[in-house]
Amino acid sequence: NKEFNEGGAIINGRVFLINYINSSVYPNLIVKDTTFAQEQEIYLTYGNHEFYDERIRTQYDGTFSFSNLIKGDYKVFLYSEDVSGGTEDIVKMFETTISDDIQVIDLGDIYIEQL
């Protein structure tokens, strides 16, 4: 049996942070800017594991990459602030399947929010 990180596949993406003007109020939020989400924690779960298998942080340009992955089902998730006034963060979840040992899955641009 191989561990989840003993393959040749990659899951990557880029995270952007939408910042709002402090004086704006939901549902009429005003965007101040959108920047690369630096040092944002990204989690990876393999198969039906109940706890995440790997946690990394985004780079200076918002990119992240989980490498050396084996075939199987994966969940990638991160958290975004609930700008509607809720007290808990919102989970952004992406499910994907790696079918070959050498495969690159690009989750593309992911946007999170912060007041």
Secondary structure, 3 states (H helix, E strand, C coil): CCCCCCCCEEEEEEEEEEEECCCCCCCCCCEEEEEECCCCEEEEEECCCCCCCEEEECCCCCEEEEEEECCEEEEEEEEECCCCCCCCCEEEEEEEEECCCCCEEEEEEEEEEEC
